[in-house]
Amino acid sequence: MTTVLIALVVLLGAAVVALLVILFHDKVQRPARRDVTRARRIVFPFVANALSSRALDAALRLAHAEDATLVPIFLARVPLNLPLDAPLPRQCEVAIPMQEAIEHRASEFAVPVDARIERGRTYRHALLQTIAHERFDRIVIAAAAQGSAGFDADDVAWLLDHAPGEIVVLRPKKSDRVGVPAPARVPLRQLAAAVR
């Protein structure tokens, strides 16, 4: 009888050890799974005088498909005669309604938005500041169409050379641009309709 009892205790001990090994193995594997499922972020830089509705829709479709947050970043140019952190009320009068229109459009795609304004002496400098300050997985940028405002070929080439992660460059038609004719003179509903 004691032999049976000893065998039972040994089997029970082996089962407990096996259970502990399985639990310990799962705990070791969990941190790796969290890294894979971290929140994704897609940066969408745009400028005051042009916003591509097709590029925005492409960024929103990607964000929706990847369960990512869209980070629309208004790039504000600061003149050399002003300090880099100087208030820019005219640019803010343009940026805020455009960002609200983007957020409205993003709500139709069920995409979360984390809007920003980044300053720089040039668009390229503002892009450099964005790369340095933001965490992102992809950048979606609209290249300037023939003769229109926006990111020219040199800016796009610079971005491809300096930015980490994936970069999606779209060149929309010139007519695809949604512009703001005068700061704070365009009703928000009109901007939201134009971005659609």
LINVENFEN-V734608 format. One record per residue. N is the residue number from 1. RES is the residue in one small letter. OMEGA is omega in whole degrees, 0 to 359 (999 if undefined). D_LAST is the distance of its C-alpha to the last C-alpha in whole Angstrom. Layout:
n: {N:N}
res: {RES:RES}
omega: {OMEGA:OMEGA}
d_last: {D_LAST:D_LAST}
This chain:
n: {1:2:3:4:5:6:7:8:9:10:11:12:13:14:15:16:17:18:19:20:21:22:23:24:25:26:27:28:29:30:31:32:33:34:35:36:37:38:39:40:41:42:43:44:45:46:47:48:49:50:51:52:53:54:55:56:57:58:59:60:61:62:63:64:65:66:67:68:69:70:71:72:73:74:75:76:77:78:79:80:81:82:83:84:85:86:87:88:89:90:91:92:93:94:95:96:97:98:99:100:101:102:103:104:105:106:107:108:109:110:111:112:113:114:115:116:117:118:119:120:121:122:123:124:125:126:127:128:129:130:131:132:133:134:135:136:137:138:139:140:141:142:143:144:145:146:147:148:149:150:151:152:153:154:155:156:157:158:159:160:161:162:163:164:165:166:167:168:169:170:171:172:173:174:175:176:177:178:179:180:181:182:183:184:185:186:187:188:189:190:191:192:193:194:195:196}
res: {m:t:t:v:l:i:a:l:v:v:l:l:g:a:a:v:v:a:l:l:v:i:l:f:h:d:k:v:q:r:p:a:r:r:d:v:t:r:a:r:r:i:v:f:p:f:v:a:n:a:l:s:s:r:a:l:d:a:a:l:r:l:a:h:a:e:d:a:t:l:v:p:i:f:l:a:r:v:p:l:n:l:p:l:d:a:p:l:p:r:q:c:e:v:a:i:p:m:q:e:a:i:e:h:r:a:s:e:f:a:v:p:v:d:a:r:i:e:r:g:r:t:y:r:h:a:l:l:q:t:i:a:h:e:r:f:d:r:i:v:i:a:a:a:a:q:g:s:a:g:f:d:a:d:d:v:a:w:l:l:d:h:a:p:g:e:i:v:v:l:r:p:k:k:s:d:r:v:g:v:p:a:p:a:r:v:p:l:r:q:l:a:a:a:v:r}
omega: {179:178:178:179:178:180:178:178:179:178:178:177:179:178:179:179:179:178:178:178:180:179:180:179:178:180:178:183:186:180:179:179:179:180:181:186:179:184:179:181:178:179:178:179:176:184:188:189:179:175:182:179:179:177:177:179:178:178:180:177:177:180:179:182:183:182:184:174:175:179:177:183:175:180:182:176:180:180:182:181:178:173:184:181:179:176:180:187:181:179:177:177:177:187:186:176:179:178:177:177:177:179:178:179:180:179:177:178:184:181:176:184:176:187:181:168:179:183:175:178:175:176:180:178:177:175:177:178:179:180:182:188:187:170:182:178:184:173:172:185:178:177:179:173:184:176:181:180:178:184:182:185:179:178:180:178:178:180:178:180:190:185:175:176:181:179:177:180:178:175:182:174:179:180:181:184:173:182:175:185:180:182:174:179:181:179:182:179:179:177:181:178:181:181:181:999}
d_last: {82:81:80:77:76:76:74:72:71:70:68:66:66:64:62:61:61:58:56:56:55:52:51:51:50:47:46:47:44:41:40:39:37:35:35:33:31:30:26:24:22:19:19:16:18:16:18:17:17:14:11:10:7:9:11:9:8:12:13:12:13:16:17:16:19:21:21:20:19:16:18:16:18:18:21:23:26:29:32:35:37:36:36:33:33:33:30:27:26:24:22:22:21:18:17:17:14:12:13:13:9:9:11:9:7:10:12:10:11:15:15:17:16:19:18:21:22:24:27:29:31:28:25:27:29:26:26:29:29:26:28:31:29:27:27:25:25:23:21:18:18:16:19:20:19:22:23:20:20:19:21:24:26:29:26:25:29:30:27:28:32:32:29:30:28:25:23:20:20:17:18:15:16:16:14:11:12:10:13:15:18:20:20:19:19:15:15:13:11:10:9:7:5:5:4:0}
